[in-house]
């Protein structure tokens, strides 16, 4: 019976210790969380700069691709014209 009387305060003391331990862990985690949030902010700023650069360079890249495509099309047209056999073409054999 004596142990039953002390069970209430023992459980209460145990819960209070666990609560303080949890509060201490939470307080210790705050600086790590702040550092992690700052790292995320820096990463987002870097991504924003990268996206701005890509947005500036994209029209120029598209223009260069169009120029390359026009060159390739011209080369294909010349190659197709040279491969055509006409009555005036040289005979090989």
Secondary structure, DSSP 8 states (H G I E B T S, - for coil): -HHHHHHHHHHHHHHHHHHHHHHHHHHHHHHHHHHHHHHHHHHHHHHHHHHHHHHHHHHHHHHHHHHHHHHHHHHHHHHHHHH---TTS----
